[in-house]
Amino acid sequence: MIGRLRGELVAKEPPHLMIDAGGVGYELEAPMSTFCHLPAVGESVVLLTHLVVREDAQLLYGFLTEAERALFRHLIRVSGVGARTALAILSGMSVEEFRRCVHGGDAQGLTRLPGIGRKTAERLVVEMRDRLAGLPAAQAGVVAAAPPATPTEDAAAEAVRALVSLGYKEAAAERMVRAVAGPDLRSEDLIRLALKRSLA
């Protein structure tokens, strides 16, 4: 099991990234809660990881905090919630926001996330209530916040692709990005703002 990676961030295109650790390039997927705090390409990064082994693939997921990884591991044990849906949940709300939804019985709030229907939301509220008791408290990040960057013309297109990969329909993703578009925003900023607005 690969539990932690330290190395050079060599590529990032939400939600995918690659870390060079000891000359080996590890491809990972990360929730936007982690992605938005990654350093610039070429800098050192440390992420906690979870490896999913399937018949047709071995998939590695990266997380900024132990709380995020623990919640991801609990989520993928819930019937009807796979790794893709768990990433979408972590991308759409913080660990504390998810905790509040579950403890408050707010299944409706969870249905605003992509891939979460009413039945799945109700199942999450019931099954996750006890599991959240042992969840680590949210803590400060273990990597530096991303430095300001000049946005590229492709920032909006990259943001749309990331939202589609999280489960949103392309037309909906385009609307979400247009609603928060600004001249000085990177793709990570657009994704974070679009997700936050969609849950408001």
Residue frames as a rotation matrix with the C-alpha (Angstrom) as fourth column:
MET 1
0.574 0.819 0.000 0.00
0.819 -0.574 0.000 0.00
0.000 0.000 -1.000 0.00
ILE 2
-0.526 -0.670 0.523 1.28
0.639 -0.718 -0.277 3.48
0.561 0.188 0.806 -0.85
GLY 3
0.246 0.681 -0.690 0.30
0.969 -0.182 0.166 5.72
-0.012 -0.710 -0.705 2.06
ARG 4
0.673 -0.110 -0.731 2.32
0.130 -0.956 0.263 8.88
-0.728 -0.272 -0.629 1.49
LEU 5
0.421 -0.549 0.722 4.27
0.891 0.105 -0.441 10.54
0.166 0.829 0.533 -1.30
ARG 6
0.550 -0.354 -0.757 6.96
0.050 -0.890 0.453 13.21
-0.834 -0.287 -0.472 -1.13
GLY 7
-0.182 -0.654 0.734 8.48
0.867 0.246 0.434 14.50
-0.464 0.715 0.522 -4.32
GLU 8
-0.860 -0.184 -0.477 8.42
-0.049 -0.899 0.436 17.07
-0.509 0.398 0.764 -7.08
LEU 9
0.248 0.967 0.057 5.11
0.209 0.004 -0.978 18.13
-0.946 0.255 -0.202 -8.55
VAL 10
-0.743 -0.656 0.132 5.72
0.216 -0.049 0.975 17.69
-0.633 0.753 0.178 -12.28
ALA 11
-0.831 0.529 0.171 2.21
0.061 -0.219 0.974 18.13
0.553 0.820 0.150 -13.69
LYS 12
-0.676 0.705 -0.216 -1.23
0.377 0.079 -0.923 19.22
-0.633 -0.705 -0.319 -12.58
GLU 13
-0.805 0.588 -0.080 -4.45
-0.377 -0.402 0.834 19.42
0.458 0.702 0.546 -14.56
PRO 14
-0.591 0.543 0.596 -7.46
-0.676 0.069 -0.733 19.20
-0.440 -0.837 0.327 -12.25
PRO 15
0.814 0.008 0.581 -8.19
-0.580 0.036 0.814 16.69
-0.014 -0.999 0.034 -10.89
HIS 16
0.851 -0.517 -0.086 -5.08
0.481 0.836 -0.266 14.85
0.210 0.185 0.960 -12.19
LEU 17
0.676 -0.727 0.120 -1.51
-0.737 -0.662 0.139 15.41
-0.021 -0.182 -0.983 -11.05
MET 18
0.725 -0.532 -0.437 1.86
0.319 0.822 -0.472 13.70
0.610 0.203 0.766 -11.19
ILE 19
0.771 -0.530 0.353 4.54
-0.598 -0.410 0.689 13.55
-0.220 -0.742 -0.633 -8.52
ASP 20
0.408 -0.750 -0.521 8.11
-0.177 0.494 -0.851 12.48
0.896 0.440 0.068 -9.26
ALA 21
0.720 -0.187 0.668 9.33
-0.669 0.066 0.740 10.55
-0.182 -0.980 -0.077 -6.22
GLY 22
0.079 -0.803 0.591 12.79
-0.302 0.546 0.782 9.03
-0.950 -0.241 -0.199 -6.55
GLY 23
-0.788 -0.448 -0.422 12.65
-0.489 0.039 0.871 9.08
-0.374 0.893 -0.250 -10.34
VAL 24
-0.748 0.626 0.221 9.23
0.664 0.708 0.240 7.40
-0.007 0.326 -0.945 -10.54
GLY 25
-0.855 0.492 0.160 6.27
-0.436 -0.852 0.291 9.45
0.280 0.179 0.943 -11.77
TYR 26
-0.760 0.644 -0.093 3.14
0.575 0.599 -0.557 8.70
-0.303 -0.477 -0.825 -9.74
GLU 27
-0.702 0.625 0.340 -0.16
-0.090 -0.552 0.829 9.70
0.706 0.551 0.444 -11.34
LEU 28
-0.788 0.450 -0.420 -2.84
0.546 0.196 -0.814 10.69
-0.284 -0.871 -0.401 -8.83
GLU 29
-0.137 0.775 0.617 -6.26
0.370 -0.537 0.758 12.22
0.919 0.332 -0.214 -8.64
ALA 30
-0.843 -0.163 -0.512 -7.06
0.537 -0.275 -0.798 14.68
-0.010 -0.948 0.319 -5.88
PRO 31
0.284 0.954 -0.093 -10.20
0.956 -0.289 -0.043 16.46
-0.068 -0.077 -0.995 -4.68
MET 32
0.268 -0.150 0.952 -10.33
0.419 -0.872 -0.255 20.19
0.868 0.467 -0.171 -5.31
SER 33
0.989 0.078 0.129 -9.99
-0.086 -0.409 0.908 20.81
0.124 -0.909 -0.398 -1.57
THR 34
0.431 -0.898 0.094 -6.45
0.484 0.317 0.816 19.48
-0.762 -0.306 0.571 -1.96
PHE 35
0.168 -0.380 0.910 -5.78
0.984 0.009 -0.178 20.61
0.059 0.925 0.375 -5.52
CYS 36
0.750 0.231 0.620 -6.33
0.303 -0.953 -0.012 24.29
0.588 0.197 -0.784 -4.75
HIS 37
0.877 -0.450 0.170 -3.51
-0.381 -0.434 0.816 24.21
-0.293 -0.781 -0.552 -2.20
LEU 38
0.632 -0.687 0.358 -0.86
0.740 0.672 -0.016 22.51
-0.229 0.275 0.934 -4.33
PRO 39
0.078 -0.683 -0.727 2.39
0.010 -0.728 0.685 24.41
-0.997 -0.061 -0.050 -4.90
ALA 40
0.479 0.021 -0.878 3.56
-0.810 -0.375 -0.451 25.40
-0.339 0.927 -0.162 -8.37
VAL 41
0.981 -0.192 -0.008 4.84
0.161 0.846 -0.508 22.77
0.104 0.497 0.861 -10.81
GLY 42
0.249 -0.966 0.073 8.49
0.059 -0.060 -0.996 22.07
0.967 0.252 0.042 -10.08
GLU 43
-0.180 -0.273 0.945 8.15
-0.867 -0.409 -0.284 22.52
0.465 -0.870 -0.163 -6.32
SER 44
-0.921 -0.223 -0.319 8.21
-0.041 0.870 -0.491 19.89
0.387 -0.439 -0.811 -3.57
VAL 45
-0.032 0.964 0.262 4.94
-0.851 -0.163 0.499 18.42
0.524 -0.207 0.826 -2.32
VAL 46
-0.988 -0.142 0.058 3.82
-0.150 0.813 -0.563 15.91
0.033 -0.565 -0.824 0.31
LEU 47
-0.133 0.988 -0.074 0.47
-0.895 -0.087 0.437 14.14
0.426 0.124 0.896 0.01
LEU 48
-0.489 0.167 0.856 -1.24
-0.439 0.801 -0.407 11.35
-0.754 -0.575 -0.319 1.91
THR 49
-0.563 0.198 -0.802 -2.49
-0.787 0.167 0.594 8.69
0.251 0.966 0.062 -0.51
HIS 50
0.017 0.575 0.818 -4.98
-0.464 0.729 -0.503 5.89
-0.885 -0.371 0.280 -0.93
LEU 51
-0.812 -0.365 -0.456 -4.52
-0.575 0.363 0.733 3.13
-0.101 0.857 -0.505 -3.50
VAL 52
0.282 0.916 0.285 -7.55
-0.640 0.401 -0.656 1.52
-0.715 0.003 0.699 -5.13
VAL 53
-0.824 -0.567 -0.018 -6.85
-0.424 0.595 0.683 -1.77
-0.376 0.570 -0.730 -6.92
ARG 54
0.365 0.930 -0.035 -9.37
-0.670 0.236 -0.704 -2.96
-0.647 0.280 0.709 -9.50
GLU 55
0.458 -0.142 0.878 -9.26
0.431 0.899 -0.079 -5.75
-0.777 0.415 0.473 -12.07
ASP 56
0.599 -0.118 0.792 -8.53
0.782 -0.129 -0.610 -3.25
0.174 0.985 0.015 -14.84
ALA 57
0.287 -0.490 0.823 -6.56
0.036 -0.853 -0.520 -0.53
0.957 0.179 -0.227 -13.04
GLN 58
-0.013 -0.310 -0.951 -4.61
0.999 0.030 -0.023 0.63
0.036 -0.950 0.309 -9.99
LEU 59
0.315 0.280 0.907 -5.70
0.374 -0.915 0.153 4.14
0.872 0.291 -0.393 -9.04
LEU 60
-0.429 -0.558 -0.711 -3.90
0.894 -0.147 -0.424 6.42
0.132 -0.817 0.561 -6.61
TYR 61
0.544 0.665 0.512 -5.66
0.477 -0.747 0.463 9.30
0.690 -0.008 -0.724 -4.84
GLY 62
-0.544 -0.830 -0.127 -3.91
0.647 -0.318 -0.693 12.14
0.535 -0.459 0.710 -2.99
PHE 63
0.612 0.789 -0.053 -5.06
0.578 -0.401 0.711 14.19
0.539 -0.466 -0.702 -0.01
LEU 64
0.032 -0.562 0.826 -3.83
-0.236 -0.808 -0.541 17.23
0.971 -0.178 -0.158 1.85
THR 65
-0.314 -0.070 0.947 -4.96
-0.932 -0.167 -0.321 16.11
0.181 -0.983 -0.013 5.32
GLU 66
-0.998 -0.036 -0.042 -5.63
-0.022 0.956 -0.293 12.91
0.051 -0.291 -0.955 7.23
ALA 67
-0.409 0.912 -0.023 -9.24
-0.165 -0.099 -0.981 14.05
-0.897 -0.398 0.191 7.73
GLU 68
0.097 0.411 -0.907 -9.81
-0.958 -0.209 -0.197 14.18
-0.270 0.888 0.373 3.96
ARG 69
-0.598 -0.391 -0.700 -8.27
-0.620 0.779 0.094 10.78
0.508 0.490 -0.708 3.40
ALA 70
-0.948 0.270 0.169 -10.19
0.050 0.650 -0.758 9.21
-0.314 -0.711 -0.630 6.28
LEU 71
-0.098 0.963 -0.251 -13.49
-0.472 -0.267 -0.840 10.62
-0.876 0.036 0.481 4.99
PHE 72
-0.079 -0.016 -0.997 -12.68
-0.986 0.151 0.076 9.34
0.149 0.988 -0.028 1.47
ARG 73
-0.880 -0.339 -0.333 -12.03
-0.299 0.940 -0.166 5.86
0.369 -0.047 -0.928 2.89
HIS 74
-0.684 0.711 0.164 -15.32
0.045 0.265 -0.963 5.89
-0.728 -0.651 -0.214 4.79
LEU 75
-0.018 0.727 -0.687 -17.26
-0.763 -0.454 -0.460 7.17
-0.646 0.515 0.563 1.78
ILE 76
-0.322 -0.144 -0.936 -16.10
-0.878 0.416 0.238 4.46
0.355 0.898 -0.261 -0.62
ARG 77
-0.999 0.027 -0.019 -17.42
0.032 0.904 -0.427 1.83
0.005 -0.427 -0.904 1.81
VAL 78
-0.335 0.937 -0.100 -20.96
-0.347 -0.221 -0.911 3.18
-0.876 -0.270 0.399 1.45
SER 79
-0.294 0.309 0.904 -23.07
0.727 0.686 0.002 1.26
-0.620 0.658 -0.427 -1.08
GLY 80
0.617 0.568 0.545 -23.47
0.785 -0.389 -0.483 3.26
-0.062 0.726 -0.685 -4.28
VAL 81
0.898 -0.391 -0.201 -20.54
-0.365 -0.918 0.154 5.59
-0.245 -0.065 -0.967 -3.56
GLY 82
0.669 -0.718 0.191 -17.40
0.730 0.585 -0.354 4.91
0.143 0.376 0.916 -5.58
ALA 83
-0.203 -0.871 -0.447 -14.08
0.860 -0.377 0.343 6.75
-0.468 -0.315 0.826 -5.63
ARG 84
-0.655 -0.016 0.755 -15.31
0.566 -0.672 0.477 9.21
0.500 0.740 0.449 -8.28
THR 85
0.398 0.881 0.256 -18.33
0.362 -0.407 0.839 10.20
0.843 -0.241 -0.481 -6.19
ALA 86
0.566 -0.264 -0.781 -16.22
0.803 -0.038 0.595 10.42
-0.186 -0.964 0.190 -3.04
LEU 87
-0.587 -0.804 0.097 -13.85
0.797 -0.552 0.247 12.82
-0.146 0.222 0.964 -4.84
ALA 88
-0.337 0.553 0.762 -16.83
0.386 -0.657 0.647 14.91
0.859 0.513 0.009 -5.96
ILE 89
0.705 0.599 -0.380 -18.08
0.562 -0.144 0.815 15.12
0.433 -0.788 -0.438 -2.37
LEU 90
0.222 -0.719 -0.658 -14.66
0.833 -0.210 0.512 16.23
-0.506 -0.662 0.552 -1.08
SER 91
-0.704 -0.452 0.548 -14.36
0.693 -0.605 0.391 18.69
0.155 0.655 0.740 -3.95
GLY 92
-0.116 0.794 0.597 -17.77
0.388 -0.517 0.763 20.20
0.914 0.320 -0.248 -3.27
MET 93
0.757 0.380 0.531 -17.57
-0.315 -0.499 0.807 20.63
0.572 -0.778 -0.258 0.49
SER 94
-0.294 -0.889 0.352 -15.06
-0.758 -0.008 -0.653 20.57
0.583 -0.458 -0.671 3.31
VAL 95
-0.651 -0.005 -0.759 -14.86
0.324 0.903 -0.283 17.74
0.687 -0.430 -0.586 5.82
GLU 96
-0.916 0.294 -0.275 -16.54
0.172 -0.331 -0.928 20.00
-0.363 -0.897 0.252 8.40
GLU 97
-0.487 0.774 -0.404 -19.35
-0.866 -0.488 0.108 20.96
-0.114 0.402 0.909 6.00
PHE 98
-0.308 0.335 -0.891 -19.98
-0.331 0.840 0.430 17.28
0.892 0.428 -0.148 5.26
ARG 99
-0.841 -0.058 -0.538 -19.97
0.448 0.481 -0.753 16.53
0.303 -0.875 -0.379 8.99
ARG 100
-0.810 0.566 -0.158 -22.58
-0.340 -0.670 -0.660 19.25
-0.479 -0.480 0.735 9.55
CYS 101
-0.319 0.703 -0.636 -24.81
-0.865 0.059 0.499 17.90
0.388 0.709 0.589 6.75
VAL 102
-0.418 0.107 -0.902 -24.72
0.082 0.993 0.079 14.39
0.905 -0.041 -0.424 8.20
HIS 103
-0.862 0.045 -0.505 -25.25
0.507 0.117 -0.854 15.36
0.020 -0.992 -0.123 11.83
GLY 104
-0.716 0.621 -0.319 -27.99
-0.463 -0.765 -0.448 17.79
-0.522 -0.173 0.835 10.82
GLY 105
-0.245 0.615 0.750 -29.71
0.468 0.752 -0.464 15.16
-0.849 0.237 -0.472 8.68
ASP 106
0.197 0.269 -0.943 -29.42
-0.510 -0.793 -0.333 17.49
-0.837 0.547 -0.019 5.66
ALA 107
-0.119 -0.176 0.977 -29.78
0.582 0.785 0.212 14.96
-0.804 0.594 0.009 2.85
GLN 108
0.830 0.501 0.246 -31.09
0.499 -0.467 -0.730 17.74
-0.252 0.729 -0.637 0.59
GLY 109
0.651 -0.659 -0.377 -27.81
-0.568 -0.752 0.333 19.62
-0.503 -0.003 -0.864 0.93
LEU 110
-0.271 -0.785 0.557 -25.90
-0.161 0.608 0.778 16.54
-0.949 0.121 -0.291 -0.23
THR 111
0.302 0.453 0.839 -28.05
0.707 0.484 -0.516 16.15
-0.639 0.749 -0.174 -3.36
ARG 112
0.881 -0.033 -0.472 -26.53
-0.261 -0.866 -0.428 19.38
-0.394 0.500 -0.771 -4.73
LEU 113
-0.161 -0.986 0.052 -23.31
-0.605 0.140 0.784 17.45
-0.780 0.095 -0.618 -5.29
PRO 114
0.028 0.149 -0.988 -22.83
-0.968 0.252 0.011 15.66
0.251 0.956 0.151 -8.65
GLY 115
-0.456 -0.201 -0.867 -23.72
-0.275 0.958 -0.077 11.98
0.847 0.203 -0.492 -8.59
ILE 116
-0.982 0.150 -0.114 -25.64
0.154 0.284 -0.947 12.20
-0.110 -0.947 -0.302 -5.30
GLY 117
-0.392 0.918 0.058 -29.33
-0.033 -0.077 0.996 11.43
0.919 0.388 0.061 -5.67
ARG 118
0.191 0.569 0.800 -31.92
-0.818 -0.358 0.451 11.48
0.543 -0.740 0.397 -2.89
LYS 119
0.940 0.218 -0.263 -31.51
-0.075 0.883 0.464 7.81
0.333 -0.417 0.846 -1.95
THR 120
0.164 -0.959 -0.233 -27.72
0.653 0.282 -0.703 8.01
0.739 -0.037 0.672 -1.86
ALA 121
-0.371 -0.267 0.889 -27.86
-0.326 -0.859 -0.394 11.20
0.869 -0.436 0.232 0.20
GLU 122
0.551 0.655 0.517 -30.21
-0.741 0.098 0.665 9.57
0.385 -0.749 0.539 2.72
ARG 123
0.825 -0.319 -0.466 -27.94
0.365 0.931 0.008 6.52
0.432 -0.176 0.885 2.88
LEU 124
-0.188 -0.945 0.268 -24.93
0.358 -0.320 -0.877 8.76
0.915 -0.069 0.398 3.53
VAL 125
-0.068 0.234 0.970 -26.71
-0.720 -0.684 0.114 10.54
0.691 -0.691 0.215 6.37
VAL 126
0.858 0.479 0.187 -27.63
-0.479 0.613 0.628 7.22
0.186 -0.629 0.755 8.04
GLU 127
0.805 -0.526 -0.275 -24.41
0.494 0.850 -0.180 5.25
0.329 0.009 0.944 7.44
MET 128
-0.046 -0.914 0.402 -21.89
0.389 -0.387 -0.836 8.04
0.920 0.118 0.374 7.98
ARG 129
0.616 0.342 0.710 -23.27
-0.396 -0.645 0.654 9.36
0.682 -0.684 -0.261 11.28
ASP 130
0.961 -0.248 0.121 -21.45
0.012 0.478 0.878 6.79
-0.276 -0.843 0.462 13.44
ARG 131
0.474 -0.827 0.303 -18.36
0.871 0.390 -0.299 6.66
0.129 0.405 0.905 11.24
LEU 132
0.370 -0.309 0.876 -17.76
0.146 -0.912 -0.384 10.40
0.917 0.270 -0.293 11.55
ALA 133
0.987 0.036 0.158 -17.20
-0.150 -0.179 0.972 10.01
0.064 -0.983 -0.171 15.29
GLY 134
0.555 -0.822 0.131 -13.75
0.489 0.449 0.748 8.53
-0.674 -0.351 0.651 14.67
LEU 135
0.627 -0.288 0.724 -12.83
0.663 -0.290 -0.690 10.95
0.409 0.913 0.009 11.89
PRO 136
-0.359 -0.806 -0.471 -9.69
0.922 -0.385 -0.043 13.04
-0.147 -0.449 0.881 12.58
ALA 137
0.474 0.467 -0.747 -10.30
0.399 -0.870 -0.290 16.73
-0.785 -0.161 -0.599 13.10
ALA 138
0.783 -0.206 0.587 -9.62
0.504 -0.343 -0.793 18.97
0.365 0.916 -0.165 10.11
GLN 139
0.399 -0.745 -0.535 -6.14
0.553 -0.270 0.788 20.41
-0.731 -0.610 0.304 10.36
ALA 140
0.437 -0.327 -0.838 -3.89
-0.572 -0.820 0.022 22.86
-0.694 0.470 -0.545 8.62
GLY 141
0.961 -0.021 -0.274 -2.49
-0.237 0.447 -0.863 21.82
0.140 0.894 0.425 5.28
VAL 142
0.553 -0.801 0.231 0.80
0.291 0.445 0.847 20.00
-0.781 -0.401 0.479 4.90
VAL 143
-0.207 -0.613 0.763 1.79
0.978 -0.097 0.187 21.77
-0.040 0.784 0.619 1.69
ALA 144
-0.747 -0.137 -0.650 2.16
0.211 -0.977 -0.037 25.44
-0.630 -0.165 0.759 0.93
ALA 145
0.401 0.908 -0.119 -0.68
0.248 -0.232 -0.941 27.31
-0.882 0.348 -0.318 -0.68
ALA 146
0.161 -0.302 0.940 -0.34
0.983 0.137 -0.124 27.79
-0.091 0.944 0.318 -4.41
PRO 147
-0.584 -0.425 -0.692 1.29
0.397 -0.893 0.213 31.11
-0.708 -0.150 0.690 -5.31
PRO 148
0.392 0.719 -0.574 -0.54
-0.205 -0.540 -0.816 33.69
-0.897 0.437 -0.064 -7.41
ALA 149
-0.538 -0.536 0.650 -0.33
0.507 0.410 0.758 32.86
-0.673 0.738 0.051 -11.09
THR 150
-0.588 0.314 -0.745 -1.23
-0.663 -0.715 0.221 34.58
-0.464 0.624 0.629 -14.30
PRO 151
0.190 0.736 0.649 -4.31
-0.093 0.672 -0.735 32.89
-0.977 0.079 0.197 -15.75
THR 152
-0.899 -0.429 0.090 -4.09
0.019 0.167 0.986 31.37
-0.438 0.888 -0.142 -19.19
GLU 153
-0.480 0.742 -0.468 -6.71
-0.868 -0.326 0.374 31.48
0.125 0.586 0.801 -21.91
ASP 154
-0.336 0.308 -0.890 -7.30
-0.171 0.909 0.380 27.80
0.926 0.280 -0.253 -21.19
ALA 155
-0.959 -0.066 0.276 -8.16
-0.280 0.059 -0.958 28.30
0.047 -0.996 -0.075 -17.48
ALA 156
-0.154 0.981 0.118 -11.91
-0.916 -0.097 -0.390 28.19
-0.372 -0.168 0.913 -18.12
ALA 157
0.328 0.241 -0.913 -11.65
-0.717 0.693 -0.075 25.16
0.615 0.679 0.400 -20.42
GLU 158
-0.625 -0.628 -0.464 -9.50
-0.123 0.666 -0.736 23.35
0.771 -0.403 -0.493 -17.85
ALA 159
-0.801 0.403 0.443 -12.01
-0.534 -0.147 -0.833 24.18
-0.271 -0.903 0.333 -15.12
VAL 160
0.217 0.918 -0.332 -14.86
-0.976 0.191 -0.109 22.82
-0.036 0.347 0.937 -17.24
ARG 161
0.035 -0.276 -0.960 -12.94
-0.411 0.872 -0.266 19.56
0.911 0.404 -0.083 -17.90
ALA 162
-0.909 -0.416 0.013 -12.29
-0.162 0.324 -0.932 19.15
0.383 -0.850 -0.363 -14.18
LEU 163
-0.460 0.815 0.352 -15.95
-0.774 -0.174 -0.608 19.67
-0.435 -0.552 0.711 -13.28
VAL 164
0.365 0.547 -0.754 -16.99
-0.848 0.529 -0.028 17.15
0.383 0.649 0.657 -15.95
SER 165
-0.353 -0.584 -0.731 -14.53
-0.194 0.810 -0.553 14.63
0.915 -0.054 -0.400 -14.50
LEU 166
-0.958 0.040 0.285 -16.20
-0.284 0.027 -0.958 15.15
-0.046 -0.999 -0.014 -11.11
GLY 167
-0.676 0.707 0.206 -19.58
0.650 0.704 -0.285 14.18
-0.347 -0.059 -0.936 -12.55
TYR 168
-0.089 0.653 -0.752 -21.16
-0.123 -0.757 -0.642 17.40
-0.988 0.036 0.147 -13.83
LYS 169
0.506 0.311 0.804 -22.67
0.772 0.253 -0.583 17.49
-0.385 0.916 -0.112 -17.31
GLU 170
-0.467 -0.811 0.352 -20.58
0.883 -0.409 0.230 19.57
-0.042 0.418 0.907 -19.74
ALA 171
-0.081 0.508 0.857 -23.30
0.433 -0.757 0.490 22.17
0.898 0.410 -0.159 -20.31
ALA 172
0.881 0.414 -0.230 -23.80
0.357 -0.262 0.897 22.57
0.311 -0.872 -0.378 -16.56
ALA 173
0.233 -0.892 -0.388 -20.04
0.871 0.015 0.490 22.81
-0.431 -0.452 0.781 -16.00
GLU 174
-0.499 -0.392 0.773 -19.76
0.762 -0.623 0.176 25.54
0.413 0.677 0.610 -18.64
ARG 175
0.397 0.730 0.557 -22.58
0.252 -0.670 0.698 27.51
0.882 -0.136 -0.450 -16.99
MET 176
0.829 -0.104 -0.550 -20.96
0.555 0.032 0.831 27.14
-0.069 -0.994 0.084 -13.58
VAL 177
-0.174 -0.983 -0.058 -17.60
0.930 -0.184 0.318 28.41
-0.323 0.001 0.946 -14.83
ARG 178
-0.337 0.112 0.935 -19.13
0.589 -0.750 0.302 31.32
0.735 0.652 0.186 -16.77
ALA 179
0.677 0.734 0.050 -20.98
0.391 -0.416 0.821 32.41
0.624 -0.536 -0.569 -13.63
VAL 180
0.823 -0.409 -0.394 -17.73
0.327 -0.227 0.917 32.92
-0.465 -0.884 -0.053 -11.70
ALA 181
0.325 -0.744 0.584 -15.32
0.919 0.103 -0.380 33.81
0.222 0.661 0.717 -14.51
GLY 182
0.900 -0.143 -0.412 -12.89
0.017 -0.932 0.362 36.65
-0.436 -0.332 -0.836 -13.90
PRO 183
0.813 -0.561 -0.155 -9.72
-0.347 -0.253 -0.903 37.98
0.468 0.788 -0.400 -15.58
ASP 184
-0.078 -0.933 0.350 -7.29
-0.883 -0.098 -0.459 37.04
0.463 -0.345 -0.816 -12.81
LEU 185
0.436 0.351 0.829 -8.54
-0.763 0.633 0.133 33.57
-0.478 -0.690 0.544 -11.92
ARG 186
-0.725 -0.648 -0.233 -6.64
-0.687 0.664 0.295 30.33
-0.037 0.374 -0.927 -12.42
SER 187
-0.265 0.635 -0.725 -8.47
-0.333 0.646 0.687 27.11
0.905 0.423 0.040 -13.24
GLU 188
-0.639 -0.014 -0.769 -8.21
0.622 0.579 -0.528 26.02
0.452 -0.815 -0.362 -9.58
ASP 189
-0.922 0.302 -0.243 -9.87
-0.073 -0.752 -0.655 29.27
-0.381 -0.586 0.715 -8.49
LEU 190
-0.501 0.759 -0.415 -12.65
-0.800 -0.224 0.556 28.89
0.329 0.611 0.720 -11.06
ILE 191
-0.337 0.344 -0.876 -13.35
0.114 0.939 0.324 25.32
0.935 0.009 -0.356 -9.94
ARG 192
-0.794 -0.020 -0.607 -13.40
0.603 0.094 -0.792 26.23
0.073 -0.995 -0.063 -6.25
LEU 193
-0.834 0.485 -0.264 -15.71
-0.383 -0.852 -0.356 29.22
-0.398 -0.196 0.896 -6.81
ALA 194
-0.432 0.691 -0.580 -18.00
-0.671 0.184 0.718 27.29
0.603 0.699 0.384 -9.16
LEU 195
-0.442 0.221 -0.869 -18.39
0.436 0.900 0.007 24.46
0.784 -0.376 -0.494 -6.65
LYS 196
-0.876 0.078 -0.475 -19.00
0.421 -0.353 -0.835 26.87
-0.233 -0.932 0.276 -3.79
ARG 197
-0.727 0.624 -0.285 -21.64
-0.672 -0.733 0.107 28.77
-0.142 0.270 0.952 -5.78
SER 198
-0.426 0.575 -0.698 -23.40
-0.357 0.602 0.714 25.55
0.831 0.553 -0.051 -6.80
LEU 199
-0.425 0.208 -0.881 -23.86
0.707 0.684 -0.179 24.60
0.565 -0.699 -0.438 -3.14
ALA 200
-0.998 0.014 0.055 -25.00
-0.042 -0.829 -0.558 28.03
0.037 -0.559 0.828 -1.97
